[in-house]
Amino acid sequence: MSDVRERGAETASNQYGRKYYFNLDGRMDIAQRKHLDFFFDYMNEDLDQKSEAVTQTGGNYRSNPGTVGYNHKRYSTGLRYAGEDRRGTYEMQVYYTLFNKKQETHLRSNGILSDFDDMVFRSYIADGKRTWNVGADHKLTFGGEYRKEEYESTRIDVGGGHIVTRNGISKTESKADLDYAALYLQDEWRANKRLYIVPSVRWDHNNKFGNKVTAQLGTTYRISDRSRVKMNVGSAYRAPTASELYMHWDHVPAVARIRSWLVPTQVHIDGNPNLKPEKAVNFDLSFEAEGKRSAGKITYFHNKVDDLINLNTTSSVIMSFTPPPPHPIAIRNVGHYENVDKATLQGIEFEGRQRLGDQFTLRSTYTYLDAKNDMTGDRLTGRARHKLSLQLIYDDFKHGWSGVLWNDWMSDYYYAEGRGNAAVKKNTSATVLNLVINKKINDHLSAYFGVNNLLNEENTTLYYDGRIWRGGINMTF
């Protein structure tokens, strides 16, 4: 369970309330080297947010105090059958997800409903794979997947649909169905004592965009027992999601401070039914090594993407002049999905780990990203040039205590801010300190406590709206 405290003022606040999580996993041994796994996950979020419904009259903006209620429930369950025989391994699994979101806004002056939003998402998935050991040097894997997604919501506009009316307010609810299928074949080939080669080919099908075949080649060269070089090259493909195609949604996810004013952050997102699938050629080269108490990895990546699906977002401040003096009453972020004809995303990733005694470990990760529109030479918005994470990890296995204190830095995040009818490109940076502590009570019971955004940092562009407390208990049977 997580308990998010209210932060803000009478006019505007963050999302506050309780979040509940429940997870159940089980395994039954059917026969020797054959077992059946079962899982069930449940999430319930019951949140409120004080906000301002911004309206425009005669060229001037005004606000109406309201409270937004969020009720989110998600259920996931599935079965997995797996086994091993003299030829290799095999597994099959089916799982189902139901995600139900309801959002209502009531005016605080009289409790009357002023807005609502409904969404139901269902996902049905079946997949499996079979692995054969072919001789001493080859491991062949063949697999497939089928996925059906049903998305019914007032947040999307597919065309047609039906009218939903609640307390005199009417909205159009649309439904989108997408079917995905895939087959793949992979060979893990040990060419010699030092060289490992993995070629693969994949076929993808989408009921809206048709078929696509991609291929990849991965290699690992072992320099020594503790160091190696890895290289991957191949093509990739991604079809747009239902949200990217059909989204048409206004919501208020956070509260922001502008000088002495607390104002709501409003977000409007439009999908694009004319989106094309992404097609990419990806390359990466890495070196990794480990010692007795330390380990490290450095990777260079270079991806050329055609028809990159990008969320182009513009942020602007809405001002009111009544009553004087002029003052902000909202921040409005407008996003629209679009294809970038040709783009290049390249950079460097670094990961390091150092043991500090028997119980402490220091881990760091860093990513430098150069993301560019090849047609214009401009940077792509919605991405940070620098990301750095520093983690102090504690493990006391004897007494069952563990924990992580980590700080995430994000620098040179590129975005667009609205100025009248123009969009001005800007940069922002943020740093967030987090903590989580775990206690293993016995083999069947453990508990955790954590704080996200320990120093209560705020950033309206990145939707950091203050400190979040969370805690929970895990039980196994």
BANU-32834 format. One record per atom (N, C-alpha, C): residue in three letters; x, y, z. Coordinates in steps of 0.2 Angstrom, whole numbers, plus 5000, padded with zeros to 4 digits. Layout:
<nodes>
ALAXYZ...
</nodes>
This chain:
<nodes>
MET500449945000MET500050005000MET500450065000SER500250114996SER500650184996SER500150234998ASP500350285003ASP499850335005ASP500250405003VAL499850434998VAL500150494995VAL499850554999ARG500250595002ARG499950655006ARG499750705002GLU499250745004GLU499050805000GLU499550865001ARG499750894995ARG500150944995ARG499951004991GLY499951064993GLY499651114989GLY499251164993ALA498751194990ALA498351244993ALA497551224992GLU497151274994GLU496451254994GLU496251264986THR496651294982THR496451304975THR496751244971ALA497251214973ALA497551164968ALA498051124973SER498051064971SER498451014975SER498750954970ASN499150914973ASN499350854969ASN498850804970GLN498950744966GLN498550684967GLN498750654974TYR498250644978TYR498350624985TYR497850564987GLY498050524991GLY497550464993GLY497950404993ARG497650344992ARG497950284994ARG497950244987LYS498550204987LYS498650154982LYS498750084985TYR498350034982TYR498449964985TYR498649924980TYR499149874982TYR499349824977TYR499349754981PHE499149704977PHE499149634979PHE499449594974ASN499849544976ASN500149494971ASN500149424974LEU499949384970LEU499949314972LEU500349264966ASP500849234968ASP501149184964ASP501149114966GLY501149064962GLY501148994964GLY501448954959ARG501648894961ARG501948844957ARG501748774959MET501548734954MET501448664955MET501848624951ASP502248574954ASP502648524950ASP502148474948ILE502148464941ILE501648414938ILE502048344938ALA502648354936ALA503048294935ALA503848314935GLN504248264935GLN504948284935GLN505148334929ARG505448394931ARG505648444926ARG505048474922LYS504448464925LYS503848504922LYS503448534928HIS503248594927HIS502848634932HIS502348684929LEU501948704933LEU501348754931LEU501448814936ASP501548874933ASP501548934937ASP500848974936PHE500649004941PHE500049044941PHE500249114945PHE499949164942PHE500049224945PHE499349264945PHE499249314950PHE498749354950PHE498949424953ASP498849474950ASP499049544952ASP498449584952TYR498349634958TYR497849674958TYR498149744961MET497849794958MET498049864959MET497349904960ASN497349954965ASN496849994966ASN497050064968GLU496950114964GLU497150184966GLU496550224967ASP496450254973ASP495950294975ASP496150364977LEU496150404972LEU496550474973LEU496050534972ASP496250584975ASP495850654974ASP496350704972GLN496150754969GLN496550814967GLN496150874967LYS496350924971LYS496050994970LYS496351024964SER495851054960SER496051084954SER495651144952GLU495851174946GLU495451224943GLU495251214936ALA494551214935ALA494351204928ALA494351274925VAL494851274920VAL494951344917VAL494451354911THR494151404910THR493651424905THR493851494902GLN493651504896GLN493751564892GLN493151594891THR493051664893THR492451704891THR492751774889GLY492551784882GLY492651854880GLY493451864880GLY493851824878GLY494551834878GLY494851824885ASN494551824890ASN494851814897ASN494751744900TYR495251724904TYR495151664907TYR494951664914ARG494551624916ARG494351614923ARG494351544925SER494351534932SER494451464935SER493851454939ASN493651384939ASN493151364944ASN493451304948PRO493451314955PRO493751264959PRO493351204959GLY493751144958GLY493451084958GLY493951024961THR493650964962THR494050914965THR493950854960VAL494550834958VAL494550774953VAL494650714957GLY494250664956GLY494250594959GLY494550544954TYR495050504955TYR495350454951TYR495250384954ASN494850344951ASN494750274953ASN495050224948HIS495650194949HIS495950154944HIS495950084947LYS495750034944LYS495849964946LYS496149924940ARG496649884942ARG496949834937ARG496949764939TYR496749714935TYR496849644937TYR497249614931SER497749574933SER498149534929SER498149464931THR498049414927THR498149344929THR498349304923GLY498749244925GLY498949204919GLY499249134922LEU499349094917LEU499649024918LEU500249014914ARG500748984916ARG501348964912ARG501448894913TYR501548854908TYR501748784908TYR502448784905ALA502948754909ALA503648744907ALA503948674908GLY504348654904GLY504648594906GLY505348584902GLU505648534903GLU506348514900GLU506348444898ASP506648424892ASP506748354891ASP507448344888ARG507548294885ARG508248274883ARG508448324877ARG507948344873ARG508048394867ARG508148464869GLY507848484875GLY507948554877GLY507348574881THR507148634881THR506648664885THR506048694881TYR505448694884TYR504848724881TYR504448764886GLU504048804884GLU503548844889GLU503048874884MET502448874888MET501848904885MET501448944890GLN501249004889GLN500849044894GLN500249084891VAL499749094895VAL499249134893VAL499149184899TYR498949244897TYR498849294903TYR498349344900TYR497949374905TYR497449424904TYR497549484908THR497349544906THR497449604910THR496749644908LEU496449674914LEU495949714913LEU496149774917PHE496049834914PHE496249904917PHE495649944916ASN495349964922ASN494750004922ASN494950074926LYS494850124922LYS494950194924LYS494350234924LYS494150264930LYS493650314930LYS493850374933GLN493650434930GLN493850504933GLN493250544933GLU493150584938GLU492650624939GLU492850694942THR492650744939THR492750814942THR492050844945HIS492150864951HIS491550894954HIS491750964957LEU491251014955LEU491351084958LEU491351084965ARG491851114969ARG491851114976ARG491351164979SER491051204975SER490551254978SER489951224979ASN489751174975ASN489051144975ASN489051064974GLY489651034973GLY489750964972GLY489450934965ILE489250984961ILE488950964954ILE489550934950LEU489350874946LEU489850844942LEU489950894936SER490550914934SER490750954929SER491150924923ASP491350864924ASP491750824919ASP491850754921PHE491950704917PHE492050644918PHE492450604913ASP492750554914ASP493150514909ASP493250444911ASP493050404906ASP493050324907ASP493550294902MET493850234905MET494250204900MET494250124903VAL494250084898VAL494250004900VAL494749984894PHE495249944897PHE495749914893PHE495849844894ARG495749804889ARG495849724890ARG496349704885SER496749654888SER497349624884SER497349554885TYR497349514879TYR497349444879TYR497949424876ILE498349384879ILE499049364876ILE499149284877ALA499449254872ALA499649184872ALA500349184868ASP500849154872ASP501449144868ASP501749084871GLY502249064867GLY502649004869GLY503349004865LYS503748954867LYS504348944863LYS504648874865ARG505048854860ARG505348784860ARG506048794859THR506448764863THR507248764862THR507448694861TRP507948684856TRP508248624854TRP508948634855ASN509348584858ASN510048584858ASN510248544852VAL510548574847VAL510748544841VAL511548534841GLY511748474843GLY512448464844GLY512648494850ALA513348504850ALA513648534856ALA513748614855ASP513648634849ASP513748704848ASP513148754846HIS512548724845HIS512048764843HIS511448754848LYS511048804849LYS510448804853LYS509948844849LEU509448804846LEU508948834841LEU508248844845THR508048904844THR507348924848THR506848954843PHE506248924843PHE505748944839PHE505148964844GLY504849024842GLY504349044847GLY503849094843GLY503249104846GLY502749144844GLY502349184849GLU501949234847GLU501549264851GLU500949294848TYR500349294851TYR499749324849TYR499449364854ARG499349434852ARG499049484857ARG498449514854LYS497949524858LYS497349554856LYS497249614862GLU497149674859GLU497049734864GLU496349764862GLU495949774867GLU495349804866GLU495349874871TYR495249924868TYR495249994871TYR494650034870GLU494250034875GLU493550074875GLU493550134880SER493550194877SER493650254882SER493350314879THR493250364883THR493050434881THR493650464880ARG494250434881ARG494950474879ARG495150464872ILE494750424868ILE495050414861ILE494450424857ASP494650444850ASP494150464845ASP494350424839VAL493950364838VAL494050324832VAL493550344827GLY493050384828GLY492550394823GLY491950354825GLY491350384825GLY490750344827GLY490650344834GLY490650284837GLY490650274844GLY489850284846HIS489850294853HIS489150304856HIS489150354861ILE488650384863ILE488650444868ILE488550414875VAL488950434879VAL488850414887VAL488650484890THR488150474894THR487850534898THR487850524905ARG488150574909ARG488150564916ARG487950634919ASN487450634923ASN487250694926ASN487150754921GLY486950744915GLY486850794911GLY487450814906ILE487950774907ILE488550794903ILE488650734899SER488750744892SER488850694887SER489450694884LYS489750634883LYS490350624879LYS490350564875THR490750564870THR490750514865THR491250454867GLU491050394867GLU491550344869GLU491650294863SER492250294861SER492450254856SER492850184858LYS492850144853LYS493250074854LYS493750064849ALA494350044851ALA494850024846ALA495049954848ASP495149904843ASP495349844843ASP495949834839LEU496549804842LEU497149794838LEU497349724840ASP497549684834ASP497849624835ASP498549614833TYR498949584837TYR499649574835TYR499849504835ALA500249484830ALA500549414830ALA501249414828ALA501649364831ALA502349364829ALA502649294829LEU503149284825LEU503449214825LEU504249234824TYR504649194828TYR505349214828TYR505749144828LEU506349154825LEU506849094825LEU507549124827GLN507849084831GLN508549114834GLN508949054835ASP509649064833ASP510149014834ASP510649044838GLU510849004844GLU511349024848GLU511948974846TRP512449004843TRP513048964840TRP513648984844ARG513948934847ARG514648944850ARG515148924844ALA515348974841ALA515848964835ALA516548934837ASN516748954843ASN517348924846ASN517348944853LYS517948934857LYS517948944864LYS517849024866ARG518049064861ARG517949134862ARG517349174859LEU517149144854LEU516649184850LEU515949154850TYR515449194851TYR514749174852TYR514349214847ILE513949184843ILE513549214838ILE512849194838VAL512449254838VAL511649234839VAL511349274833PRO511149234828PRO510749264822PRO510049254824SER509549294822SER508849284823SER508449324817VAL507849294816VAL507349324811VAL506649324814ARG506349384813ARG505649384816ARG505149414811TRP504549384812TRP503949404808TRP503449434812ASP503249494811ASP502749534815ASP502149544810HIS501549534813HIS500849554810HIS500449594814ASN500149644811ASN499649694814ASN499049704810ASN498449694813ASN497849694809ASN497749764805LYS498049814807LYS498049874804LYS498549894799PHE499149864800PHE499749884797PHE500049834793GLY499849774793GLY500049714789GLY500649684792ASN501149654788ASN501649614790ASN502349644789LYS502849624793LYS503549654793LYS503949604795VAL504549594791VAL505049544793VAL505649584795THR505949564801THR506649594803THR507149544805ALA507749564806ALA508249514807ALA508749554812GLN509149514816GLN509649544820GLN510249494820LEU510849514822LEU511449474823LEU511749504829GLY511849454834GLY512249474840GLY512849434841THR513449464843THR514049424844THR514349444851THR514649394854THR515049404860THR515749374859TYR516249414860TYR516949394860TYR517249394867ARG517449334869ARG517749334876ARG518449344876ILE518749404878ILE519449424878ILE519749384884SER519449374890SER519749334895SER519149314899ASP519249274905ASP518749254909ASP518349304912ARG518649364912ARG518249424916ARG518149484911SER518249474905SER518149534900SER517849504893ARG517449554890ARG517149524884ARG516949594880VAL516949584873VAL516649634869VAL515949604866LYS515449644865LYS514849624862LYS514649674857MET514349644852MET514149694846MET513449664844ASN512949704842ASN512349694840ASN512149734834VAL511849714829VAL511649744823VAL511049714820GLY510549754818GLY509949724815GLY509349784814SER508849754811SER508249794810SER507749784815ALA507249834816ALA506749834821ALA506149864818TYR505549854821TYR504949874818TYR504449884824ARG504049944824ARG503549954830ARG502949984827ALA502349954827ALA501749984825ALA501450034830PRO501150084828PRO500850124833PRO500350094838THR500250114844THR499750094849THR499150124848ALA498550104851ALA497950134850ALA497950204853SER498350214858SER498350284861SER498750334856GLU499250304853GLU499550354849GLU499150364842LEU498750324841LEU498350334835LEU497750374836TYR497350364842TYR496650384843TYR496550434849MET497150444853MET497050484859MET496750554858HIS496250574862HIS495950634862HIS495750654869TRP496250684873TRP496150684881TRP496350744884ASP495950774888ASP496150824893ASP496250794900HIS496750814904HIS496750794911HIS497250834914VAL497250834921VAL497650874926VAL498050834930PRO498650814928PRO499050764932PRO499350794938ALA499450864938ALA499950884944ALA499750954945VAL500050984950VAL500051054952VAL500751084952ALA500751144950ALA501451184949ALA501451244953ARG502051274955ARG502051334958ARG502451384953ILE502151444952ILE502351494948ILE502451554953ARG503051564955ARG503151624960ARG502751604966SER502251644968SER501851634974SER501151604972TRP501051584966TRP500451554964TRP500551474963LEU500051434966LEU499951364965LEU499451364959VAL499551324954VAL499151324948VAL499151254946PRO498551224942PRO498551164940PRO498951154933THR499251094932THR499551084926THR499051044921GLN498851074916GLN498351044912GLN498751004906VAL498450954904VAL498750914898VAL498250894893HIS498350914887HIS497950894881HIS498350854876ILE498150784875ILE498550744870ILE498050724865ASP498350734859ASP497950714853ASP498350654849GLY498050604848GLY498350554843GLY498350564836ASN498550524832ASN498650534825ASN498450474821PRO497850464818PRO497650404815PRO498050394808ASN498450444806ASN498850434800ASN499550414802LEU499750394808LEU500450374809LEU500650314805LYS501250314804LYS501550254801LYS501950214806PRO502050154805PRO502550114809PRO503250134809GLU503550134815GLU504250144815GLU504650084812LYS505250104808LYS505650054805LYS506350084807ALA506850034810ALA507450064812ALA508050014810VAL508650034810VAL509249994809VAL509650014815ASN509749964820ASN510049984826ASN510749944826PHE511249984830PHE511949954831PHE512149974838ASP512449924841ASP512849944847ASP513449904848LEU513949934852LEU514549894853LEU514749914860SER514849864864SER515049874871SER515649824873PHE515949854879PHE516449814882PHE516249814889GLU516349754892GLU516149744899GLU516749704902ALA516849714909ALA517349674913ALA517149674920GLU517349624924GLU517249624931GLU517849604935GLY517949624941GLY518549604945GLY518249574951LYS518649564956LYS518449534962LYS517849574966ARG517949644966ARG517449684969ARG517149744965SER517349744959SER517149794954SER516949764947ALA516449804944ALA516249784937ALA516049844933GLY516149844927GLY515949904923GLY515749884916LYS515449924912LYS515149914906LYS515149984902ILE515349984896ILE515250044892ILE515050024885THR514550064883THR514150044876THR514050104872TYR514250094866TYR514050154861TYR513450124857PHE512950164856PHE512350144851PHE512250194846HIS511950174840HIS511850214835HIS511250184831ASN510650224831ASN510050194829ASN509750244823LYS509650224817LYS509350264812LYS508650244811VAL508150284812VAL507450274812VAL507150304807ASP506650274803ASP506250304798ASP505550304802ASP505150364801ASP504550374803ASP504450364811LEU504950394814LEU504950384822LEU504350414825ILE504050384829ILE503450404832ILE503650444838ASN503450514838ASN503650564843ASN503050604845LEU503050614852LEU502550654855LEU502850724855ASN502550774851ASN502750834851ASN502350884856THR502650904861THR502350934866THR502551014867THR502051054868THR502151124869THR501851144875SER502251184879SER502051204886SER501851284886SER501351304889SER501251374890SER500851394896VAL500951454898VAL500651474904VAL499951514903ILE499451504906ILE498751534904ILE498751594910MET498651654908MET498551714912MET497851734913SER497751764918SER497051794919SER497151864922PHE496751914919PHE496851984921PHE496252004925THR495851964927THR495351984932THR495351934938PRO495351954944PRO495452024946PRO496252044945PRO496352104944PRO497052124943PRO497452114950PRO498152104950PRO498552114944PRO498552044940PRO498852044934PRO498851984930PRO499151934934HIS498851874933HIS499151814937HIS499051754933PRO499451704934PRO499451634931PRO498851594934ILE498451564930ILE497951514933ILE498051444931ALA498451434926ALA498651364924ALA499251354919ILE499551294919ILE500051284914ILE499751234910ARG499751244903ARG499451194898ARG499951164894ASN499951104894ASN500451064890ASN500051024884VAL500151044878VAL499751014872VAL500250964869GLY500050904868GLY500450854864GLY500150824858HIS500550814853HIS500250784847HIS500750734844TYR500450674843TYR500950624840TYR501050634833GLU501650624831GLU501850634824GLU502450584822ASN502450574815ASN503050544813ASN503650584811VAL504250574813VAL504850614811VAL505050564805ASP505150594799ASP505350554793ASP505950514794LYS506450554796LYS507150514797LYS507450544804ALA507650504808ALA507950524814ALA508550484816THR509050514820THR509650474822THR509650484830LEU509650424833LEU509750424840LEU510450384842GLN510950424845GLN511550394846GLN511850414853GLY512250384856GLY512550404862GLY512950354865ILE513150364872ILE513550314875ILE513150304882GLU513250244884GLU512950224891GLU513550194895PHE513550204901PHE514050184906PHE513750154912GLU514050094914GLU513750064921GLU514350044925GLY514450064931GLY514950044935GLY514650014942ARG515049964945ARG514849944951ARG515449924956GLN515449944962GLN516049934966GLN515749914973ARG516049854976ARG515849834982ARG516249874987LEU515849894993LEU516149934998LEU516049895005GLY516549855006GLY516449805012GLY515949745010ASP515749715015ASP515349655014ASP514549675013GLN514349735015GLN513649745015GLN513449805010PHE513949845008PHE513749905004PHE514049894997THR513649924992THR513849924985THR513649994982LEU514150014978LEU514050084975LEU513950064968ARG513350084965ARG513250074958ARG513050144954SER513350154948SER513150214945SER513050194937THR512550234934THR512450234927THR512350304924TYR512650304918TYR512650374914TYR512450354907THR512050404904THR511850394897THR511850464894TYR512250474889TYR512250534884TYR511950514878LEU511450554876LEU510950544871LEU510950604866ASP511150594860ASP511050644854ASP510550614850ALA509950654851ALA509350634847ALA509150684842LYS509150674835LYS509150724830LYS508650704825ASN508250754823ASN507850754816ASN508350764811ASP508450714807ASP508950714801ASP508750764795MET508050774795MET507850814790MET507950894791THR507950914798THR507950984799THR508650994803GLY508950944806GLY509550954810GLY509350974817ASP508750984819ASP508551004826ASP508550944831ARG508650954837ARG508550904842ARG507850884843LEU507750824845LEU507050794846LEU506850814853THR506250844854THR506050864860THR505750804864GLY505750814871GLY505450764875GLY506050714877ARG506650734877ARG507250694878ARG507750734882ALA508150694886ALA508650724890ALA509350704887ARG509750754886ARG510450744884ARG510850704889HIS510750714895HIS511150684900HIS510750654906LYS510850584907LYS510550554913LYS511050514917LEU511050534924LEU511450504928LEU511150474934SER511350414937SER511050384943SER511550364947LEU511550374953LEU512050354958LEU511650314964GLN511850254965GLN511450214970GLN511950184975LEU511750194981LEU512050154987LEU511650104989ILE511850044988ILE511449974990ILE511749944996TYR511249925000TYR511449895007TYR511049825007ASP511449775009ASP511249705010ASP511549675016ASP511049665021ASP511249625027ASP510849555027PHE511049505023PHE510749445022PHE510649415029LYS511049415034LYS511049385040LYS510449405044HIS510349475044HIS509749495048HIS509149515044GLY509149505037GLY508549515033GLY508449585031TRP508949635032TRP508849705030TRP509149715023SER508849755019SER509149785013SER508849855011GLY509149885007GLY508949955005GLY509349985000VAL509050034997VAL509350074991VAL509250144992LEU509750184993LEU509750264992LEU510050284986TRP509650314982TRP509850334975TRP509650404973ASN510050434969ASN509950504966ASN509950494959ASP509350524955ASP509350524948ASP509450594946TRP509950614941TRP509950674938TRP509750674931MET509450724929MET509250734922MET509450804920SER509850804915SER510150874913SER509950884905ASP509850944903ASP509750964896ASP509150934893TYR508550924897TYR507950904894TYR507650954889TYR507550934883TYR507350984878TYR506650974877TYR506251034877TYR505551034876TYR505351104873ALA504751104871ALA504451174868ALA503951204873GLU504051274873GLU503651314877GLU503251364873GLY502551364873GLY502151404869GLY502251484871ARG502351524866ARG502351594867ARG501951624861GLY501251634863GLY500851664858GLY500651604854ASN500751614847ASN500651564842ASN501351524840ALA501851544844ALA502451514842ALA502651464848ALA503151424846ALA503451374851ALA504151394852VAL504351404858VAL505051414859VAL505351354863LYS505951334860LYS506251274863LYS506751294869LYS506651254874LYS506951264880LYS507251204883ASN507651214888ASN508051154892ASN507851164899THR507751104902THR507651104910THR508051044912SER508251044919SER508550994922SER508250984929ALA508350924932ALA508050904938ALA508450854942THR508450844948THR508750794952THR508250774957VAL508250704958VAL507750674963VAL508150624967LEU508050634974LEU508350584978LEU507750534981ASN507950474981ASN507450424983ASN507750374988LEU507250334992LEU507450294997LEU506950234997VAL507250174998VAL506750114999VAL507150065004ILE506850045009ILE507049995014ILE506649935014ASN506949875014ASN506649815014ASN506849775020LYS506349735023LYS506449695029LYS506149625028LYS506549575027LYS506349505027LYS506249475034ILE505549465035ILE505349445042ILE505449365043ASN505249335038ASN505449255038ASN505349235030ASP505349175029ASP505349145022ASP504749165018HIS504149185022HIS503549195019HIS503249265020LEU503649305023LEU503449375025LEU503949425024SER503849485021SER504349535020SER503949605020ALA504249655022ALA503949725021ALA504449775018TYR504149825016TYR504549885013TYR504249945015PHE504749995015PHE504550065016PHE504950115011GLY504650165008GLY505050205003GLY504850275003VAL505250315001VAL505050384999VAL505350404993ASN504850424988ASN505150444981ASN505150524982ASN505650554979ASN505750624979ASN505850644986LEU506350624990LEU506450634997LEU506550704999LEU506850744994LEU506950824996LEU506350864993ASN505850834991ASN505250874989ASN505350914983GLU505750894978GLU505850934972GLU505250944968GLU505151004964GLU504651014960GLU504851034953ASN504551004947ASN504751024941ASN504151014936THR503851064934THR503151064931THR503251024924THR503851034920THR503951004914THR503950934914LEU504350904920LEU504450834920LEU503950804925TYR503450844927TYR502850814932TYR503150794938TYR503650824941TYR503850804948TYR503450854953ASP503050824957ASP502550864961ASP502650854968GLY503250834970GLY503350834977GLY503450754980ARG503550754986ARG503750694990ARG503150644990ILE503350574989ILE502850524989ILE503050474994TRP502650454999TRP502850405004TRP502450335001ARG502750275002ARG502450215001ARG502750165005GLY502350105006GLY502550055010GLY502049995009GLY502249935011GLY501949875009GLY502149815012ILE501749755012ILE501949695015ILE501849645009ASN502349595009ASN502349545004ASN502349475007MET501849435006MET501749375009MET501749315004THR502049265005THR502049205001THR501749145004PHE501449095001PHE501149035004PHE501448975001
</nodes>
